[in-house]
Amino acid sequence: MIAVFIHGPAAAGKYTIGSHLSERIGLPFFYNHLTVDLVRTLFEFGTKEFIHLRA
């Protein structure tokens, strides 16, 4: 398994770099906000249930 982690402050371009890198090297791109957005449909942001399911 190959995994690349991009870490940095908000609005630093992580999503942009990740999507371009994914296209170039042919690996799938998973963006952590996909998880947050899904869990927010079930629980209010920041609640104990939200944090547990997101983790």
mmCIF file as Biopython writes it, N, C-alpha, C and O atoms, coordinates in Angstrom:
data_model
#
loop_
_atom_site.group_PDB
_atom_site.id
_atom_site.type_symbol
_atom_site.label_atom_id
_atom_site.label_alt_id
_atom_site.label_comp_id
_atom_site.label_asym_id
_atom_site.label_entity_id
_atom_site.label_seq_id
_atom_site.pdbx_PDB_ins_code
_atom_site.Cartn_x
_atom_site.Cartn_y
_atom_site.Cartn_z
_atom_site.occupancy
_atom_site.B_iso_or_equiv
_atom_site.auth_seq_id
_atom_site.auth_asym_id
_atom_site.pdbx_PDB_model_num
ATOM 1   N N  . MET A ? 1  ? 0.846   -1.175 0.000   1.0 0.0 1  A 1 
ATOM 2   C CA . MET A ? 1  ? 0.000   0.000  0.000   1.0 0.0 1  A 1 
ATOM 3   C C  . MET A ? 1  ? 0.894   1.241  0.000   1.0 0.0 1  A 1 
ATOM 4   O O  . MET A ? 1  ? 1.881   1.323  0.731   1.0 0.0 1  A 1 
ATOM 5   N N  . ILE A ? 2  ? 0.523   2.182  -0.825  1.0 0.0 2  A 1 
ATOM 6   C CA . ILE A ? 2  ? 1.238   3.456  -0.883  1.0 0.0 2  A 1 
ATOM 7   C C  . ILE A ? 2  ? 0.281   4.537  -0.386  1.0 0.0 2  A 1 
ATOM 8   O O  . ILE A ? 2  ? -0.850  4.643  -0.860  1.0 0.0 2  A 1 
ATOM 9   N N  . ALA A ? 3  ? 0.736   5.322  0.552   1.0 0.0 3  A 1 
ATOM 10  C CA . ALA A ? 3  ? -0.064  6.435  1.067   1.0 0.0 3  A 1 
ATOM 11  C C  . ALA A ? 3  ? 0.815   7.672  1.150   1.0 0.0 3  A 1 
ATOM 12  O O  . ALA A ? 3  ? 1.966   7.604  1.579   1.0 0.0 3  A 1 
ATOM 13  N N  . VAL A ? 4  ? 0.262   8.790  0.737   1.0 0.0 4  A 1 
ATOM 14  C CA . VAL A ? 4  ? 0.954   10.071 0.820   1.0 0.0 4  A 1 
ATOM 15  C C  . VAL A ? 4  ? 0.111   10.975 1.702   1.0 0.0 4  A 1 
ATOM 16  O O  . VAL A ? 4  ? -1.075  11.166 1.431   1.0 0.0 4  A 1 
ATOM 17  N N  . PHE A ? 5  ? 0.687   11.525 2.732   1.0 0.0 5  A 1 
ATOM 18  C CA . PHE A ? 5  ? -0.017  12.431 3.623   1.0 0.0 5  A 1 
ATOM 19  C C  . PHE A ? 5  ? 0.492   13.846 3.384   1.0 0.0 5  A 1 
ATOM 20  O O  . PHE A ? 5  ? 1.698   14.090 3.352   1.0 0.0 5  A 1 
ATOM 21  N N  . ILE A ? 6  ? -0.437  14.766 3.220   1.0 0.0 6  A 1 
ATOM 22  C CA . ILE A ? 6  ? -0.085  16.175 3.059   1.0 0.0 6  A 1 
ATOM 23  C C  . ILE A ? 6  ? -0.669  16.908 4.256   1.0 0.0 6  A 1 
ATOM 24  O O  . ILE A ? 6  ? -1.873  16.849 4.503   1.0 0.0 6  A 1 
ATOM 25  N N  . HIS A ? 7  ? 0.176   17.587 4.986   1.0 0.0 7  A 1 
ATOM 26  C CA . HIS A ? 7  ? -0.244  18.251 6.224   1.0 0.0 7  A 1 
ATOM 27  C C  . HIS A ? 7  ? 0.154   19.713 6.138   1.0 0.0 7  A 1 
ATOM 28  O O  . HIS A ? 7  ? 1.217   20.051 5.617   1.0 0.0 7  A 1 
ATOM 29  N N  . GLY A ? 8  ? -0.703  20.569 6.651   1.0 0.0 8  A 1 
ATOM 30  C CA . GLY A ? 8  ? -0.372  21.987 6.675   1.0 0.0 8  A 1 
ATOM 31  C C  . GLY A ? 8  ? -1.529  22.809 7.184   1.0 0.0 8  A 1 
ATOM 32  O O  . GLY A ? 8  ? -2.602  22.274 7.464   1.0 0.0 8  A 1 
ATOM 33  N N  . PRO A ? 9  ? -1.320  24.106 7.306   1.0 0.0 9  A 1 
ATOM 34  C CA . PRO A ? 9  ? -2.367  24.986 7.828   1.0 0.0 9  A 1 
ATOM 35  C C  . PRO A ? 9  ? -3.530  25.115 6.856   1.0 0.0 9  A 1 
ATOM 36  O O  . PRO A ? 9  ? -3.423  24.771 5.679   1.0 0.0 9  A 1 
ATOM 37  N N  . ALA A ? 10 ? -4.632  25.616 7.372   1.0 0.0 10 A 1 
ATOM 38  C CA . ALA A ? 10 ? -5.824  25.822 6.553   1.0 0.0 10 A 1 
ATOM 39  C C  . ALA A ? 10 ? -5.513  26.747 5.376   1.0 0.0 10 A 1 
ATOM 40  O O  . ALA A ? 10 ? -4.753  27.707 5.501   1.0 0.0 10 A 1 
ATOM 41  N N  . ALA A ? 11 ? -6.118  26.432 4.236   1.0 0.0 11 A 1 
ATOM 42  C CA . ALA A ? 11 ? -6.010  27.248 3.016   1.0 0.0 11 A 1 
ATOM 43  C C  . ALA A ? 11 ? -4.589  27.365 2.490   1.0 0.0 11 A 1 
ATOM 44  O O  . ALA A ? 11 ? -4.219  28.379 1.899   1.0 0.0 11 A 1 
ATOM 45  N N  . ALA A ? 12 ? -3.785  26.309 2.708   1.0 0.0 12 A 1 
ATOM 46  C CA . ALA A ? 12 ? -2.402  26.332 2.230   1.0 0.0 12 A 1 
ATOM 47  C C  . ALA A ? 12 ? -2.255  25.687 0.856   1.0 0.0 12 A 1 
ATOM 48  O O  . ALA A ? 12 ? -1.184  25.752 0.253   1.0 0.0 12 A 1 
ATOM 49  N N  . GLY A ? 13 ? -3.322  25.065 0.358   1.0 0.0 13 A 1 
ATOM 50  C CA . GLY A ? 13 ? -3.271  24.424 -0.948  1.0 0.0 13 A 1 
ATOM 51  C C  . GLY A ? 13 ? -3.128  22.919 -0.900  1.0 0.0 13 A 1 
ATOM 52  O O  . GLY A ? 13 ? -2.759  22.303 -1.900  1.0 0.0 13 A 1 
ATOM 53  N N  . LYS A ? 14 ? -3.413  22.308 0.250   1.0 0.0 14 A 1 
ATOM 54  C CA . LYS A ? 14 ? -3.278  20.859 0.389   1.0 0.0 14 A 1 
ATOM 55  C C  . LYS A ? 14 ? -4.186  20.120 -0.583  1.0 0.0 14 A 1 
ATOM 56  O O  . LYS A ? 14 ? -3.760  19.152 -1.214  1.0 0.0 14 A 1 
ATOM 57  N N  . TYR A ? 15 ? -5.422  20.561 -0.709  1.0 0.0 15 A 1 
ATOM 58  C CA . TYR A ? 15 ? -6.369  19.910 -1.611  1.0 0.0 15 A 1 
ATOM 59  C C  . TYR A ? 15 ? -5.885  20.013 -3.057  1.0 0.0 15 A 1 
ATOM 60  O O  . TYR A ? 15 ? -5.909  19.028 -3.794  1.0 0.0 15 A 1 
ATOM 61  N N  . THR A ? 16 ? -5.455  21.179 -3.451  1.0 0.0 16 A 1 
ATOM 62  C CA . THR A ? 16 ? -4.986  21.395 -4.820  1.0 0.0 16 A 1 
ATOM 63  C C  . THR A ? 16 ? -3.782  20.517 -5.124  1.0 0.0 16 A 1 
ATOM 64  O O  . THR A ? 16 ? -3.750  19.845 -6.155  1.0 0.0 16 A 1 
ATOM 65  N N  . ILE A ? 17 ? -2.805  20.515 -4.250  1.0 0.0 17 A 1 
ATOM 66  C CA . ILE A ? 17 ? -1.609  19.696 -4.449  1.0 0.0 17 A 1 
ATOM 67  C C  . ILE A ? 17 ? -1.980  18.213 -4.462  1.0 0.0 17 A 1 
ATOM 68  O O  . ILE A ? 17 ? -1.503  17.458 -5.310  1.0 0.0 17 A 1 
ATOM 69  N N  . GLY A ? 18 ? -2.825  17.800 -3.530  1.0 0.0 18 A 1 
ATOM 70  C CA . GLY A ? 18 ? -3.230  16.395 -3.456  1.0 0.0 18 A 1 
ATOM 71  C C  . GLY A ? 18 ? -3.954  15.927 -4.704  1.0 0.0 18 A 1 
ATOM 72  O O  . GLY A ? 18 ? -3.690  14.831 -5.199  1.0 0.0 18 A 1 
ATOM 73  N N  . SER A ? 19 ? -4.863  16.740 -5.220  1.0 0.0 19 A 1 
ATOM 74  C CA . SER A ? 19 ? -5.600  16.331 -6.416  1.0 0.0 19 A 1 
ATOM 75  C C  . SER A ? 19 ? -4.683  16.270 -7.634  1.0 0.0 19 A 1 
ATOM 76  O O  . SER A ? 19 ? -4.813  15.359 -8.452  1.0 0.0 19 A 1 
ATOM 77  N N  . HIS A ? 20 ? -3.769  17.210 -7.770  1.0 0.0 20 A 1 
ATOM 78  C CA . HIS A ? 20 ? -2.822  17.182 -8.883  1.0 0.0 20 A 1 
ATOM 79  C C  . HIS A ? 20 ? -1.862  15.992 -8.765  1.0 0.0 20 A 1 
ATOM 80  O O  . HIS A ? 20 ? -1.567  15.322 -9.755  1.0 0.0 20 A 1 
ATOM 81  N N  . LEU A ? 21 ? -1.383  15.740 -7.556  1.0 0.0 21 A 1 
ATOM 82  C CA . LEU A ? 21 ? -0.482  14.612 -7.340  1.0 0.0 21 A 1 
ATOM 83  C C  . LEU A ? 21 ? -1.190  13.297 -7.652  1.0 0.0 21 A 1 
ATOM 84  O O  . LEU A ? 21 ? -0.604  12.408 -8.269  1.0 0.0 21 A 1 
ATOM 85  N N  . SER A ? 22 ? -2.418  13.174 -7.237  1.0 0.0 22 A 1 
ATOM 86  C CA . SER A ? 22 ? -3.204  11.978 -7.504  1.0 0.0 22 A 1 
ATOM 87  C C  . SER A ? 22 ? -3.313  11.705 -8.999  1.0 0.0 22 A 1 
ATOM 88  O O  . SER A ? 22 ? -3.139  10.572 -9.447  1.0 0.0 22 A 1 
ATOM 89  N N  . GLU A ? 23 ? -3.600  12.743 -9.757  1.0 0.0 23 A 1 
ATOM 90  C CA . GLU A ? 23 ? -3.700  12.595 -11.213 1.0 0.0 23 A 1 
ATOM 91  C C  . GLU A ? 23 ? -2.359  12.188 -11.834 1.0 0.0 23 A 1 
ATOM 92  O O  . GLU A ? 23 ? -2.305  11.342 -12.727 1.0 0.0 23 A 1 
ATOM 93  N N  . ARG A ? 24 ? -1.299  12.798 -11.351 1.0 0.0 24 A 1 
ATOM 94  C CA . ARG A ? 24 ? 0.027   12.531 -11.935 1.0 0.0 24 A 1 
ATOM 95  C C  . ARG A ? 24 ? 0.541   11.133 -11.670 1.0 0.0 24 A 1 
ATOM 96  O O  . ARG A ? 24 ? 1.118   10.504 -12.557 1.0 0.0 24 A 1 
ATOM 97  N N  . ILE A ? 25 ? 0.338   10.640 -10.455 1.0 0.0 25 A 1 
ATOM 98  C CA . ILE A ? 25 ? 0.915   9.333  -10.124 1.0 0.0 25 A 1 
ATOM 99  C C  . ILE A ? 25 ? -0.108  8.200  -10.179 1.0 0.0 25 A 1 
ATOM 100 O O  . ILE A ? 25 ? 0.237   7.034  -9.985  1.0 0.0 25 A 1 
ATOM 101 N N  . GLY A ? 26 ? -1.363  8.546  -10.445 1.0 0.0 26 A 1 
ATOM 102 C CA . GLY A ? 26 ? -2.377  7.516  -10.627 1.0 0.0 26 A 1 
ATOM 103 C C  . GLY A ? 26 ? -2.859  6.831  -9.367  1.0 0.0 26 A 1 
ATOM 104 O O  . GLY A ? 26 ? -3.318  5.690  -9.413  1.0 0.0 26 A 1 
ATOM 105 N N  . LEU A ? 27 ? -2.758  7.516  -8.248  1.0 0.0 27 A 1 
ATOM 106 C CA . LEU A ? 27 ? -3.290  6.975  -6.998  1.0 0.0 27 A 1 
ATOM 107 C C  . LEU A ? 27 ? -4.622  7.646  -6.677  1.0 0.0 27 A 1 
ATOM 108 O O  . LEU A ? 27 ? -4.832  8.802  -7.045  1.0 0.0 27 A 1 
ATOM 109 N N  . PRO A ? 28 ? -5.528  6.937  -5.994  1.0 0.0 28 A 1 
ATOM 110 C CA . PRO A ? 28 ? -6.786  7.580  -5.605  1.0 0.0 28 A 1 
ATOM 111 C C  . PRO A ? 28 ? -6.525  8.708  -4.612  1.0 0.0 28 A 1 
ATOM 112 O O  . PRO A ? 28 ? -5.537  8.697  -3.877  1.0 0.0 28 A 1 
ATOM 113 N N  . PHE A ? 29 ? -7.423  9.668  -4.610  1.0 0.0 29 A 1 
ATOM 114 C CA . PHE A ? 29 ? -7.293  10.838 -3.742  1.0 0.0 29 A 1 
ATOM 115 C C  . PHE A ? 29 ? -8.394  10.806 -2.700  1.0 0.0 29 A 1 
ATOM 116 O O  . PHE A ? 29 ? -9.577  10.817 -3.041  1.0 0.0 29 A 1 
ATOM 117 N N  . PHE A ? 30 ? -8.015  10.765 -1.436  1.0 0.0 30 A 1 
ATOM 118 C CA . PHE A ? 30 ? -8.982  10.821 -0.341  1.0 0.0 30 A 1 
ATOM 119 C C  . PHE A ? 30 ? -8.735  12.104 0.430   1.0 0.0 30 A 1 
ATOM 120 O O  . PHE A ? 30 ? -7.641  12.339 0.943   1.0 0.0 30 A 1 
ATOM 121 N N  . TYR A ? 31 ? -9.750  12.913 0.502   1.0 0.0 31 A 1 
ATOM 122 C CA . TYR A ? 31 ? -9.668  14.195 1.187   1.0 0.0 31 A 1 
ATOM 123 C C  . TYR A ? 31 ? -10.449 14.090 2.487   1.0 0.0 31 A 1 
ATOM 124 O O  . TYR A ? 31 ? -11.610 13.678 2.470   1.0 0.0 31 A 1 
ATOM 125 N N  . ASN A ? 32 ? -9.846  14.450 3.611   1.0 0.0 32 A 1 
ATOM 126 C CA . ASN A ? 32 ? -10.468 14.228 4.920   1.0 0.0 32 A 1 
ATOM 127 C C  . ASN A ? 32 ? -11.825 14.898 5.074   1.0 0.0 32 A 1 
ATOM 128 O O  . ASN A ? 32 ? -12.629 14.454 5.894   1.0 0.0 32 A 1 
ATOM 129 N N  . HIS A ? 33 ? -12.102 15.940 4.322   1.0 0.0 33 A 1 
ATOM 130 C CA . HIS A ? 33 ? -13.405 16.597 4.451   1.0 0.0 33 A 1 
ATOM 131 C C  . HIS A ? 33 ? -14.530 15.724 3.912   1.0 0.0 33 A 1 
ATOM 132 O O  . HIS A ? 33 ? -15.695 15.957 4.236   1.0 0.0 33 A 1 
ATOM 133 N N  . LEU A ? 34 ? -14.212 14.739 3.108   1.0 0.0 34 A 1 
ATOM 134 C CA . LEU A ? 34 ? -15.240 13.792 2.671   1.0 0.0 34 A 1 
ATOM 135 C C  . LEU A ? 34 ? -15.821 13.080 3.882   1.0 0.0 34 A 1 
ATOM 136 O O  . LEU A ? 34 ? -17.032 12.872 3.964   1.0 0.0 34 A 1 
ATOM 137 N N  . THR A ? 35 ? -14.963 12.706 4.818   1.0 0.0 35 A 1 
ATOM 138 C CA . THR A ? 35 ? -15.416 12.064 6.047   1.0 0.0 35 A 1 
ATOM 139 C C  . THR A ? 35 ? -16.216 13.031 6.908   1.0 0.0 35 A 1 
ATOM 140 O O  . THR A ? 35 ? -17.287 12.683 7.405   1.0 0.0 35 A 1 
ATOM 141 N N  . VAL A ? 36 ? -15.709 14.228 7.083   1.0 0.0 36 A 1 
ATOM 142 C CA . VAL A ? 36 ? -16.391 15.235 7.902   1.0 0.0 36 A 1 
ATOM 143 C C  . VAL A ? 36 ? -17.767 15.541 7.328   1.0 0.0 36 A 1 
ATOM 144 O O  . VAL A ? 36 ? -18.747 15.603 8.069   1.0 0.0 36 A 1 
ATOM 145 N N  . ASP A ? 37 ? -17.848 15.732 6.015   1.0 0.0 37 A 1 
ATOM 146 C CA . ASP A ? 37 ? -19.127 16.049 5.386   1.0 0.0 37 A 1 
ATOM 147 C C  . ASP A ? 37 ? -20.139 14.923 5.576   1.0 0.0 37 A 1 
ATOM 148 O O  . ASP A ? 37 ? -21.316 15.176 5.836   1.0 0.0 37 A 1 
ATOM 149 N N  . LEU A ? 38 ? -19.679 13.679 5.446   1.0 0.0 38 A 1 
ATOM 150 C CA . LEU A ? 38 ? -20.572 12.540 5.639   1.0 0.0 38 A 1 
ATOM 151 C C  . LEU A ? 38 ? -21.087 12.471 7.075   1.0 0.0 38 A 1 
ATOM 152 O O  . LEU A ? 38 ? -22.287 12.311 7.298   1.0 0.0 38 A 1 
ATOM 153 N N  . VAL A ? 39 ? -20.189 12.591 8.042   1.0 0.0 39 A 1 
ATOM 154 C CA . VAL A ? 39 ? -20.581 12.475 9.450   1.0 0.0 39 A 1 
ATOM 155 C C  . VAL A ? 39 ? -21.505 13.634 9.856   1.0 0.0 39 A 1 
ATOM 156 O O  . VAL A ? 39 ? -22.376 13.456 10.707  1.0 0.0 39 A 1 
ATOM 157 N N  . ARG A ? 40 ? -21.323 14.814 9.257   1.0 0.0 40 A 1 
ATOM 158 C CA . ARG A ? 40 ? -22.188 15.964 9.571   1.0 0.0 40 A 1 
ATOM 159 C C  . ARG A ? 40 ? -23.625 15.730 9.147   1.0 0.0 40 A 1 
ATOM 160 O O  . ARG A ? 40 ? -24.527 16.390 9.662   1.0 0.0 40 A 1 
ATOM 161 N N  . THR A ? 41 ? -23.865 14.808 8.221   1.0 0.0 41 A 1 
ATOM 162 C CA . THR A ? 41 ? -25.245 14.497 7.849   1.0 0.0 41 A 1 
ATOM 163 C C  . THR A ? 41 ? -25.951 13.715 8.942   1.0 0.0 41 A 1 
ATOM 164 O O  . THR A ? 41 ? -27.180 13.639 8.960   1.0 0.0 41 A 1 
ATOM 165 N N  . LEU A ? 42 ? -25.178 13.129 9.858   1.0 0.0 42 A 1 
ATOM 166 C CA . LEU A ? 42 ? -25.751 12.315 10.920  1.0 0.0 42 A 1 
ATOM 167 C C  . LEU A ? 42 ? -25.732 12.989 12.282  1.0 0.0 42 A 1 
ATOM 168 O O  . LEU A ? 42 ? -26.667 12.835 13.068  1.0 0.0 42 A 1 
ATOM 169 N N  . PHE A ? 43 ? -24.665 13.742 12.566  1.0 0.0 43 A 1 
ATOM 170 C CA . PHE A ? 43 ? -24.501 14.358 13.877  1.0 0.0 43 A 1 
ATOM 171 C C  . PHE A ? 43 ? -24.025 15.796 13.735  1.0 0.0 43 A 1 
ATOM 172 O O  . PHE A ? 43 ? -23.360 16.149 12.762  1.0 0.0 43 A 1 
ATOM 173 N N  . GLU A ? 44 ? -24.367 16.604 14.697  1.0 0.0 44 A 1 
ATOM 174 C CA . GLU A ? 44 ? -23.930 17.997 14.689  1.0 0.0 44 A 1 
ATOM 175 C C  . GLU A ? 44 ? -22.421 18.063 14.899  1.0 0.0 44 A 1 
ATOM 176 O O  . GLU A ? 44 ? -21.857 17.310 15.694  1.0 0.0 44 A 1 
ATOM 177 N N  . PHE A ? 45 ? -21.781 18.970 14.177  1.0 0.0 45 A 1 
ATOM 178 C CA . PHE A ? 45 ? -20.326 19.120 14.225  1.0 0.0 45 A 1 
ATOM 179 C C  . PHE A ? 45 ? -19.855 19.349 15.655  1.0 0.0 45 A 1 
ATOM 180 O O  . PHE A ? 45 ? -20.394 20.192 16.371  1.0 0.0 45 A 1 
ATOM 181 N N  . GLY A ? 46 ? -18.847 18.590 16.057  1.0 0.0 46 A 1 
ATOM 182 C CA . GLY A ? 46 ? -18.219 18.782 17.359  1.0 0.0 46 A 1 
ATOM 183 C C  . GLY A ? 46 ? -18.834 18.009 18.506  1.0 0.0 46 A 1 
ATOM 184 O O  . GLY A ? 46 ? -18.273 17.983 19.601  1.0 0.0 46 A 1 
ATOM 185 N N  . THR A ? 47 ? -19.997 17.368 18.275  1.0 0.0 47 A 1 
ATOM 186 C CA . THR A ? 47 ? -20.594 16.596 19.360  1.0 0.0 47 A 1 
ATOM 187 C C  . THR A ? 47 ? -19.776 15.339 19.609  1.0 0.0 47 A 1 
ATOM 188 O O  . THR A ? 47 ? -18.956 14.940 18.783  1.0 0.0 47 A 1 
ATOM 189 N N  . LYS A ? 48 ? -20.013 14.723 20.760  1.0 0.0 48 A 1 
ATOM 190 C CA . LYS A ? 48 ? -19.289 13.508 21.115  1.0 0.0 48 A 1 
ATOM 191 C C  . LYS A ? 48 ? -19.508 12.428 20.055  1.0 0.0 48 A 1 
ATOM 192 O O  . LYS A ? 48 ? -18.568 11.727 19.682  1.0 0.0 48 A 1 
ATOM 193 N N  . GLU A ? 49 ? -20.730 12.293 19.576  1.0 0.0 49 A 1 
ATOM 194 C CA . GLU A ? 49 ? -21.049 11.291 18.563  1.0 0.0 49 A 1 
ATOM 195 C C  . GLU A ? 49 ? -20.333 11.586 17.239  1.0 0.0 49 A 1 
ATOM 196 O O  . GLU A ? 49 ? -19.826 10.685 16.570  1.0 0.0 49 A 1 
ATOM 197 N N  . PHE A ? 50 ? -20.309 12.870 16.884  1.0 0.0 50 A 1 
ATOM 198 C CA . PHE A ? 50 ? -19.628 13.285 15.662  1.0 0.0 50 A 1 
ATOM 199 C C  . PHE A ? 50 ? -18.153 12.916 15.717  1.0 0.0 50 A 1 
ATOM 200 O O  . PHE A ? 50 ? -17.619 12.316 14.785  1.0 0.0 50 A 1 
ATOM 201 N N  . ILE A ? 51 ? -17.504 13.276 16.804  1.0 0.0 51 A 1 
ATOM 202 C CA . ILE A ? 51 ? -16.071 13.022 16.956  1.0 0.0 51 A 1 
ATOM 203 C C  . ILE A ? 51 ? -15.778 11.521 16.951  1.0 0.0 51 A 1 
ATOM 204 O O  . ILE A ? 51 ? -14.809 11.078 16.335  1.0 0.0 51 A 1 
ATOM 205 N N  . HIS A ? 52 ? -16.602 10.752 17.627  1.0 0.0 52 A 1 
ATOM 206 C CA . HIS A ? 52 ? -16.406 9.305  17.694  1.0 0.0 52 A 1 
ATOM 207 C C  . HIS A ? 52 ? -16.524 8.668  16.305  1.0 0.0 52 A 1 
ATOM 208 O O  . HIS A ? 52 ? -15.666 7.879  15.911  1.0 0.0 52 A 1 
ATOM 209 N N  . LEU A ? 53 ? -17.569 9.004  15.574  1.0 0.0 53 A 1 
ATOM 210 C CA . LEU A ? 53 ? -17.771 8.407  14.258  1.0 0.0 53 A 1 
ATOM 211 C C  . LEU A ? 53 ? -16.727 8.870  13.249  1.0 0.0 53 A 1 
ATOM 212 O O  . LEU A ? 53 ? -16.269 8.084  12.420  1.0 0.0 53 A 1 
ATOM 213 N N  . ARG A ? 54 ? -16.350 10.142 13.319  1.0 0.0 54 A 1 
ATOM 214 C CA . ARG A ? 54 ? -15.321 10.652 12.412  1.0 0.0 54 A 1 
ATOM 215 C C  . ARG A ? 54 ? -13.988 9.938  12.633  1.0 0.0 54 A 1 
ATOM 216 O O  . ARG A ? 54 ? -13.262 9.650  11.681  1.0 0.0 54 A 1 
ATOM 217 N N  . ALA A ? 55 ? -13.681 9.662  13.873  1.0 0.0 55 A 1 
ATOM 218 C CA . ALA A ? 55 ? -12.420 8.981  14.194  1.0 0.0 55 A 1 
ATOM 219 C C  . ALA A ? 55 ? -12.438 7.551  13.697  1.0 0.0 55 A 1 
ATOM 220 O O  . ALA A ? 55 ? -11.462 6.823  13.877  1.0 0.0 55 A 1 
#
